[in-house]
């Protein structure tokens, strides 16, 4: 269990939302890191943009997703 899971779990965020938020933030960081470290500007920029957009969307969905049994990306 990471520090973020402990802090957000204590704040009342459901465990699956904490994991999704961690994945979203991780994708942003990975995208930024690869974009900065890669020598190829086009590939680096594409990976960075993809990581930031998908991670940001995932983090936003998680932040505004109400807790409860129906909290999921895809409501059935």
MOPAC internal coordinates of N, CA, C and O (Angstrom, degrees):
PM7 1SCF
backbone

  N    0.0000 0     0.00 0     0.00 0    0    0    0
  C    1.4630 1     0.00 0     0.00 0    1    0    0
  C    1.5284 1   109.15 1     0.00 0    2    1    0
  O    1.2310 1   121.38 1   -51.97 1    3    2    1
  N    1.3070 1   114.96 1   128.03 1    3    2    1
  C    1.4592 1   119.20 1  -177.60 1    5    3    2
  C    1.5241 1   110.53 1   -86.88 1    6    5    3
  O    1.2310 1   121.33 1    -9.57 1    7    6    5
  N    1.3187 1   115.06 1   170.43 1    7    6    5
  C    1.4598 1   120.69 1   179.57 1    9    7    6
  C    1.5242 1   110.68 1   -62.91 1   10    9    7
  O    1.2310 1   120.57 1   140.53 1   11   10    9
  N    1.3494 1   116.52 1   -39.47 1   11   10    9
  C    1.4684 1   120.46 1  -179.59 1   13   11   10
  C    1.5291 1   110.28 1   -62.72 1   14   13   11
  O    1.2310 1   120.42 1   140.20 1   15   14   13
  N    1.3386 1   116.80 1   -39.80 1   15   14   13
  C    1.4607 1   119.79 1   179.24 1   17   15   14
  C    1.5230 1   111.15 1   -63.66 1   18   17   15
  O    1.2310 1   120.69 1   140.52 1   19   18   17
  N    1.3186 1   116.28 1   -39.48 1   19   18   17
  C    1.4658 1   119.88 1   179.46 1   21   19   18
  C    1.5240 1   110.48 1   -66.17 1   22   21   19
  O    1.2310 1   120.63 1   132.00 1   23   22   21
  N    1.3496 1   116.39 1   -48.00 1   23   22   21
  C    1.4621 1   120.71 1  -176.32 1   25   23   22
  C    1.5287 1   110.83 1   -64.78 1   26   25   23
  O    1.2310 1   120.37 1   129.44 1   27   26   25
  N    1.3534 1   116.91 1   -50.56 1   27   26   25
  C    1.4627 1   120.09 1  -177.72 1   29   27   26
  C    1.5263 1   111.46 1   -70.16 1   30   29   27
  O    1.2310 1   120.49 1   147.01 1   31   30   29
  N    1.3304 1   116.66 1   -32.99 1   31   30   29
  C    1.4587 1   119.72 1   176.38 1   33   31   30
  C    1.5185 1   111.88 1   -63.95 1   34   33   31
  O    1.2310 1   121.07 1   139.46 1   35   34   33
  N    1.3096 1   115.57 1   -40.54 1   35   34   33
  C    1.4787 1   120.11 1   176.91 1   37   35   34
  C    1.5196 1   110.66 1   -67.45 1   38   37   35
  O    1.2310 1   120.49 1   150.50 1   39   38   37
  N    1.3418 1   116.66 1   -29.50 1   39   38   37
  C    1.4658 1   120.64 1   179.87 1   41   39   38
  C    1.5287 1   111.24 1   -76.89 1   42   41   39
  O    1.2310 1   119.92 1   173.52 1   43   42   41
  N    1.3241 1   117.75 1    -6.48 1   43   42   41
  C    1.4580 1   120.82 1   174.91 1   45   43   42
  C    1.5120 1   114.58 1   102.11 1   46   45   43
  O    1.2310 1   119.57 1  -174.19 1   47   46   45
  N    1.3341 1   118.43 1     5.81 1   47   46   45
  C    1.4628 1   119.69 1   179.37 1   49   47   46
  C    1.5285 1   109.10 1   -80.16 1   50   49   47
  O    1.2310 1   119.75 1   -45.94 1   51   50   49
  N    1.3311 1   118.08 1   134.06 1   51   50   49
  C    1.4690 1   120.33 1   179.95 1   53   51   50
  C    1.5262 1   111.75 1   -61.37 1   54   53   51
  O    1.2310 1   121.31 1   -27.14 1   55   54   53
  N    1.3163 1   115.11 1   152.86 1   55   54   53
  C    1.4667 1   120.93 1  -173.33 1   57   55   54
  C    1.5295 1   112.09 1   -61.33 1   58   57   55
  O    1.2310 1   119.85 1   139.63 1   59   58   57
  N    1.3333 1   117.89 1   -40.37 1   59   58   57
  C    1.4711 1   118.51 1  -178.75 1   61   59   58
  C    1.5282 1   110.95 1   -67.28 1   62   61   59
  O    1.2310 1   120.00 1   146.19 1   63   62   61
  N    1.3347 1   117.61 1   -33.81 1   63   62   61
  C    1.4648 1   119.92 1   177.10 1   65   63   62
  C    1.5182 1   111.21 1   -67.92 1   66   65   63
  O    1.2310 1   120.38 1   143.92 1   67   66   65
  N    1.3447 1   116.88 1   -36.08 1   67   66   65
  C    1.4666 1   120.35 1   178.54 1   69   67   66
  C    1.5245 1   109.34 1   -62.93 1   70   69   67
  O    1.2310 1   120.47 1   137.27 1   71   70   69
  N    1.3291 1   116.70 1   -42.73 1   71   70   69
  C    1.4673 1   120.04 1  -179.74 1   73   71   70
  C    1.5243 1   110.67 1   -65.14 1   74   73   71
  O    1.2310 1   120.10 1   137.30 1   75   74   73
  N    1.3375 1   117.42 1   -42.70 1   75   74   73
  C    1.4679 1   120.59 1   179.31 1   77   75   74
  C    1.5200 1   111.10 1   -62.29 1   78   77   75
  O    1.2310 1   121.00 1   138.53 1   79   78   77
  N    1.3415 1   115.69 1   -41.47 1   79   78   77
  C    1.4538 1   119.66 1   179.61 1   81   79   78
  C    1.5234 1   110.30 1   -64.41 1   82   81   79
  O    1.2310 1   120.29 1   139.99 1   83   82   81
  N    1.3331 1   117.05 1   -40.01 1   83   82   81
  C    1.4620 1   120.71 1   178.59 1   85   83   82
  C    1.5313 1   110.58 1   -63.81 1   86   85   83
  O    1.2310 1   120.31 1   139.25 1   87   86   85
  N    1.3324 1   117.01 1   -40.75 1   87   86   85
  C    1.4681 1   120.25 1   178.20 1   89   87   86
  C    1.5290 1   110.41 1   -65.07 1   90   89   87
  O    1.2310 1   120.29 1   138.05 1   91   90   89
  N    1.3310 1   117.04 1   -41.95 1   91   90   89
  C    1.4674 1   120.69 1   179.28 1   93   91   90
  C    1.5136 1   112.02 1   -61.58 1   94   93   91
  O    1.2310 1   120.54 1   133.87 1   95   94   93
  N    1.3373 1   116.58 1   -46.13 1   95   94   93
  C    1.4609 1   120.50 1   179.23 1   97   95   94
  C    1.5250 1   109.92 1   -65.69 1   98   97   95
  O    1.2310 1   120.28 1   140.29 1   99   98   97
  N    1.3340 1   117.07 1   -39.71 1   99   98   97
  C    1.4608 1   121.02 1   178.12 1  101   99   98
  C    1.5179 1   112.14 1   -61.74 1  102  101   99
  O    1.2310 1   120.35 1   141.93 1  103  102  101
  N    1.3383 1   116.94 1   -38.07 1  103  102  101
  C    1.4675 1   120.10 1   178.83 1  105  103  102
  C    1.5245 1   110.72 1   -66.91 1  106  105  103
  O    1.2310 1   120.47 1   141.49 1  107  106  105
  N    1.3322 1   116.71 1   -38.51 1  107  106  105
  C    1.4679 1   119.69 1   177.03 1  109  107  106
  C    1.5281 1   109.90 1   -62.21 1  110  109  107
  O    1.2310 1   120.80 1   133.53 1  111  110  109
  N    1.3443 1   116.08 1   -46.47 1  111  110  109
  C    1.4665 1   120.36 1  -178.03 1  113  111  110
  C    1.5275 1   110.83 1   -64.90 1  114  113  111
  O    1.2310 1   120.32 1   137.02 1  115  114  113
  N    1.3394 1   117.00 1   -42.98 1  115  114  113
  C    1.4661 1   120.07 1   179.15 1  117  115  114
  C    1.5325 1   111.07 1   -63.99 1  118  117  115
  O    1.2310 1   120.97 1   137.01 1  119  118  117
  N    1.3196 1   115.76 1   -42.99 1  119  118  117
  C    1.4660 1   119.31 1   178.84 1  121  119  118
  C    1.5168 1   111.57 1   -61.50 1  122  121  119
  O    1.2310 1   120.58 1   135.42 1  123  122  121
  N    1.3327 1   116.50 1   -44.58 1  123  122  121
  C    1.4679 1   120.17 1   178.57 1  125  123  122
  C    1.5257 1   110.83 1   -63.92 1  126  125  123
  O    1.2310 1   120.67 1   133.80 1  127  126  125
  N    1.3254 1   116.33 1   -46.20 1  127  126  125
  C    1.4608 1   120.63 1  -178.00 1  129  127  126
  C    1.5114 1   111.87 1   -61.16 1  130  129  127
  O    1.2310 1   120.28 1   134.45 1  131  130  129
  N    1.3150 1   117.08 1   -45.55 1  131  130  129
  C    1.4695 1   119.82 1  -179.09 1  133  131  130
  C    1.5160 1   110.50 1   -67.74 1  134  133  131
  O    1.2310 1   120.49 1   139.79 1  135  134  133
  N    1.3322 1   116.68 1   -40.21 1  135  134  133
  C    1.4588 1   120.06 1   179.73 1  137  135  134
  C    1.5199 1   111.97 1   -62.87 1  138  137  135
  O    1.2310 1   120.24 1   142.74 1  139  138  137
  N    1.3327 1   117.15 1   -37.26 1  139  138  137
  C    1.4650 1   120.46 1  -178.89 1  141  139  138
  C    1.5281 1   110.64 1   -76.71 1  142  141  139
  O    1.2310 1   120.19 1   138.59 1  143  142  141
  N    1.3385 1   117.24 1   -41.41 1  143  142  141
  C    1.4569 1   120.63 1  -173.47 1  145  143  142
  C    1.5271 1   113.61 1   -81.44 1  146  145  143
  O    1.2310 1   120.18 1   157.83 1  147  146  145
  N    1.3347 1   117.26 1   -22.17 1  147  146  145
  C    1.4641 1   118.43 1  -175.51 1  149  147  146
  C    1.5248 1   110.17 1   -77.33 1  150  149  147
  O    1.2310 1   121.00 1   -36.76 1  151  150  149
  N    1.3153 1   115.68 1   143.24 1  151  150  149
  C    1.4600 1   119.72 1  -179.74 1  153  151  150
  C    1.5189 1   112.12 1   -80.41 1  154  153  151
  O    1.2310 1   120.68 1   155.32 1  155  154  153
  N    1.3395 1   116.31 1   -24.68 1  155  154  153
  C    1.4562 1   120.79 1  -178.09 1  157  155  154
  C    1.5265 1   108.55 1   -84.39 1  158  157  155
  O    1.2310 1   119.94 1   -67.81 1  159  158  157
  N    1.3130 1   117.72 1   112.19 1  159  158  157
  C    1.4559 1   121.19 1  -174.04 1  161  159  158
  C    1.5219 1   112.46 1   -64.98 1  162  161  159
  O    1.2310 1   120.55 1   138.39 1  163  162  161
  N    1.3350 1   116.55 1   -41.61 1  163  162  161
  C    1.4689 1   118.70 1  -176.30 1  165  163  162
  C    1.5260 1   110.74 1   -66.79 1  166  165  163
  O    1.2310 1   120.44 1   129.79 1  167  166  165
  N    1.3391 1   116.76 1   -50.21 1  167  166  165
  C    1.4665 1   120.37 1  -179.23 1  169  167  166
  C    1.5300 1   109.70 1   -64.60 1  170  169  167
  O    1.2310 1   120.77 1   135.44 1  171  170  169
  N    1.3279 1   116.12 1   -44.56 1  171  170  169
  C    1.4655 1   119.76 1  -179.96 1  173  171  170
  C    1.5108 1   111.66 1   -61.44 1  174  173  171
  O    1.2310 1   120.65 1   135.91 1  175  174  173
  N    1.3280 1   116.36 1   -44.09 1  175  174  173
  C    1.4638 1   119.93 1   179.63 1  177  175  174
  C    1.5101 1   112.20 1   -65.43 1  178  177  175
  O    1.2310 1   120.38 1   140.53 1  179  178  177
  N    1.3434 1   116.88 1   -39.47 1  179  178  177
  C    1.4654 1   120.39 1   179.44 1  181  179  178
  C    1.5184 1   110.98 1   -65.17 1  182  181  179
  O    1.2310 1   120.70 1   133.98 1  183  182  181
  N    1.3413 1   116.27 1   -46.02 1  183  182  181
  C    1.4673 1   119.71 1   179.43 1  185  183  182
  C    1.5173 1   110.08 1   -64.29 1  186  185  183
  O    1.2310 1   120.42 1   138.60 1  187  186  185
  N    1.3349 1   116.81 1   -41.40 1  187  186  185
  C    1.4601 1   120.27 1  -179.10 1  189  187  186
  C    1.5255 1   110.09 1   -63.02 1  190  189  187
  O    1.2310 1   120.55 1   133.34 1  191  190  189
  N    1.3385 1   116.56 1   -46.66 1  191  190  189
  C    1.4581 1   120.16 1  -178.86 1  193  191  190
  C    1.5260 1   111.01 1   -63.81 1  194  193  191
  O    1.2310 1   120.34 1   136.44 1  195  194  193
  N    1.3254 1   116.96 1   -43.56 1  195  194  193
  C    1.4638 1   120.66 1   179.46 1  197  195  194
  C    1.5166 1   110.75 1   -62.05 1  198  197  195
  O    1.2310 1   120.57 1   134.00 1  199  198  197
  N    1.3224 1   116.51 1   -46.00 1  199  198  197
  C    1.4676 1   120.06 1   179.87 1  201  199  198
  C    1.5097 1   112.14 1   -63.22 1  202  201  199
  O    1.2310 1   120.64 1   138.76 1  203  202  201
  N    1.3365 1   116.39 1   -41.24 1  203  202  201
  C    1.4602 1   119.28 1  -177.96 1  205  203  202
  C    1.5291 1   111.14 1   -69.90 1  206  205  203
  O    1.2310 1   120.38 1   137.38 1  207  206  205
  N    1.3342 1   116.88 1   -42.62 1  207  206  205
  C    1.4733 1   119.66 1  -178.25 1  209  207  206
  C    1.5190 1   110.68 1   -66.88 1  210  209  207
  O    1.2310 1   120.46 1   130.00 1  211  210  209
  N    1.3402 1   116.72 1   -50.00 1  211  210  209
  C    1.4641 1   118.53 1  -176.92 1  213  211  210
  C    1.5248 1   110.86 1   -68.01 1  214  213  211
  O    1.2310 1   120.46 1   141.03 1  215  214  213
  N    1.3332 1   116.73 1   -38.97 1  215  214  213
  C    1.4654 1   119.21 1   177.83 1  217  215  214
  C    1.5155 1   111.58 1   -66.72 1  218  217  215
  O    1.2310 1   120.82 1   139.06 1  219  218  217
  N    1.3242 1   116.04 1   -40.94 1  219  218  217
  C    1.4621 1   119.52 1   179.26 1  221  219  218
  C    1.5195 1   112.22 1   -65.03 1  222  221  219
  O    1.2310 1   120.41 1   137.82 1  223  222  221
  N    1.3315 1   116.83 1   -42.18 1  223  222  221
  C    1.4686 1   120.57 1   177.71 1  225  223  222
  C    1.5223 1   109.85 1   -62.17 1  226  225  223
  O    1.2310 1   120.84 1   135.69 1  227  226  225
  N    1.3335 1   116.00 1   -44.31 1  227  226  225
  C    1.4592 1   119.71 1  -179.51 1  229  227  226
  C    1.5292 1   111.04 1   -63.12 1  230  229  227
  O    1.2310 1   120.29 1   138.36 1  231  230  229
  N    1.3308 1   117.05 1   -41.64 1  231  230  229
  C    1.4642 1   120.46 1   179.51 1  233  231  230
  C    1.5269 1   110.81 1   -66.05 1  234  233  231
  O    1.2310 1   120.31 1   140.70 1  235  234  233
  N    1.3424 1   117.01 1   -39.30 1  235  234  233
  C    1.4667 1   119.83 1   179.21 1  237  235  234
  C    1.5254 1   111.59 1   -66.72 1  238  237  235
  O    1.2310 1   120.66 1   135.84 1  239  238  237
  N    1.3344 1   116.34 1   -44.16 1  239  238  237
  C    1.4597 1   119.56 1   178.80 1  241  239  238
  C    1.5162 1   109.50 1   -59.41 1  242  241  239
  O    1.2310 1   120.65 1   137.60 1  243  242  241
  N    1.3236 1   116.37 1   -42.40 1  243  242  241
  C    1.4581 1   120.29 1  -179.01 1  245  243  242
  C    1.5183 1   110.90 1   -65.86 1  246  245  243
  O    1.2310 1   120.22 1   138.83 1  247  246  245
  N    1.3225 1   117.19 1   -41.17 1  247  246  245
  C    1.4638 1   120.55 1  -176.82 1  249  247  246
  C    1.5236 1   111.34 1   -65.24 1  250  249  247
  O    1.2310 1   120.22 1   143.75 1  251  250  249
  N    1.3237 1   117.18 1   -36.25 1  251  250  249
  C    1.4668 1   119.97 1  -176.82 1  253  251  250
  C    1.5285 1   113.34 1  -100.24 1  254  253  251
  O    1.2310 1   120.36 1  -174.99 1  255  254  253
  N    1.3260 1   116.92 1     5.01 1  255  254  253
  C    1.4598 1   120.72 1  -179.71 1  257  255  254
  C    1.5197 1   108.64 1   -82.30 1  258  257  255
  O    1.2310 1   119.36 1   -62.84 1  259  258  257
  N    1.3374 1   118.82 1   117.16 1  259  258  257
  C    1.4633 1   119.02 1  -177.40 1  261  259  258
  C    1.5294 1   111.20 1   -67.90 1  262  261  259
  O    1.2310 1   120.13 1   -38.07 1  263  262  261
  N    1.3331 1   117.35 1   141.93 1  263  262  261
  C    1.4598 1   119.37 1   177.61 1  265  263  262
  C    1.5237 1   111.01 1   -67.54 1  266  265  263
  O    1.2310 1   120.72 1   -24.20 1  267  266  265
  N    1.3001 1   116.23 1   155.80 1  267  266  265
  C    1.4541 1   120.25 1   178.31 1  269  267  266
  C    1.5101 1   110.85 1   137.42 1  270  269  267
  O    1.2310 1   120.63 1    -1.60 1  271  270  269
  N    1.3319 1   116.41 1   178.40 1  271  270  269
  C    1.4618 1   120.23 1  -176.06 1  273  271  270
  C    1.5227 1   112.89 1   -65.13 1  274  273  271
  O    1.2310 1   119.18 1   156.97 1  275  274  273
  N    1.3384 1   119.17 1   -23.03 1  275  274  273
  C    1.4515 1   120.97 1  -178.12 1  277  275  274
  C    1.5164 1   113.49 1   -94.22 1  278  277  275
  O    1.2310 1   120.03 1  -171.31 1  279  278  277
  N    1.3370 1   117.54 1     8.69 1  279  278  277
  C    1.4652 1   118.21 1  -175.52 1  281  279  278
  C    1.5195 1   110.34 1   -79.48 1  282  281  279
  O    1.2310 1   121.60 1   -77.58 1  283  282  281
  N    1.3058 1   114.55 1   102.42 1  283  282  281
  C    1.4563 1   121.22 1  -179.30 1  285  283  282
  C    1.5125 1   107.38 1  -156.24 1  286  285  283
  O    1.2310 1   120.84 1   -21.87 1  287  286  285
  N    1.3389 1   115.99 1   158.13 1  287  286  285
  C    1.4601 1   118.59 1   176.53 1  289  287  286
  C    1.5204 1   110.37 1   -62.23 1  290  289  287
  O    1.2310 1   121.00 1   134.30 1  291  290  289
  N    1.3183 1   115.69 1   -45.70 1  291  290  289
  C    1.4496 1   120.57 1  -173.22 1  293  291  290
  C    1.5188 1   108.92 1  -111.44 1  294  293  291
  O    1.2310 1   121.06 1   -73.80 1  295  294  293
  N    1.3084 1   115.58 1   106.20 1  295  294  293
  C    1.4689 1   119.08 1   178.77 1  297  295  294
  C    1.5269 1   108.29 1   -80.07 1  298  297  295
  O    1.2310 1   121.16 1   -48.60 1  299  298  297
  N    1.3079 1   115.40 1   131.40 1  299  298  297
  C    1.4676 1   119.09 1  -176.19 1  301  299  298
  C    1.4957 1   111.39 1   -90.66 1  302  301  299
  O    1.2310 1   120.10 1   180.00 1  303  302  301

